[in-house]
Amino acid sequence: MIRVHLSAGLRSWTGGEAWVEVEAGTVRRLIRELDSRFPGLGEQLQDGMSVAINGDIVADALFEELPDGAEVHFLPAISGG
């Protein structure tokens, strides 16, 4: 089971829930499962979000494998100049 933390800006999609648990083997599958549970959330997660897996931000995380028990954080992507 994967433990997912959603930033404050995403909680309107989850009815205010900050943490949810999902069964998924990859970040892509995780997003699909979250979208199934919270329609519309998947699109939000794929647009401008960073993904941290067990505390490490992962670039191009869509196909990243998730170990059982992983903690995943979806955070607004930050860019600088």
N, C-alpha and C positions, 0 to 999 in steps of 0.2 A: 504494500500500500504506500502511496506517495502522499506526503503532507504538503499542501500548497498554501502559501501565504499570498493574499491579494492586497495590493496597496489600496489606500483609502479611496483613490479615484475609481477603482474597479468594484468597490463594494456595493454600489447601487445595482449592479447586475446580479449580485448574490443575496440580495435582501439584507445587506449589512454584515454578512459573514466575512470575517477576515481569514479564517482557516477552514479549509475543506480537505477531505481525504479522498483520493481517487486511485483506482487501479490502472496503471499504464506503464508501458515499457520504454517509451520514448517521449520526448517533449511534444512531438507532433500528435501522438495518440492522447497525451494528457490534455492538449488543447481541444481535441475532438470530444473527449469525454466531458470536459468542463462546458463546452458549448452545448452538448446534449442535455446536461443538467441545468444550465443557465443560458437559454437561447440568446444569441447575439454576443456573448462573452468571447467566443473564439475569435471573431473578427477583431475585437478590441485587443486581444492578446497578441495577434499577429502584426498589428499596426503600431510600430513605435515603442515596443516594450523590450526591455532587457530581461534576461533570464539568469537567475543565480541558482546553481545546483549545489547543495551542501556548502553554501558560502562562497562559491567561486562563480563569477560572472562568466558565462560561456557565449562566445561569438558564434553566430549561425547555429543556434541551439536546436533547431527544428528536428534534426535527426539524431540528436544526442540521446544515448541510452540512459535510462534512469535505474539505478540500483534500488532494490526493494528497501523501503524505509527512508528514501531520500527526502530531503526537504527542499522544495522549490519555491523561489520568490519571483513574482512578476513585478517588475519595477518600471516606471516611466524611463525611457531611454533619454540619456542626457548627452547633449553634444556641446562642444565648446569651440571657440575660435581664436 
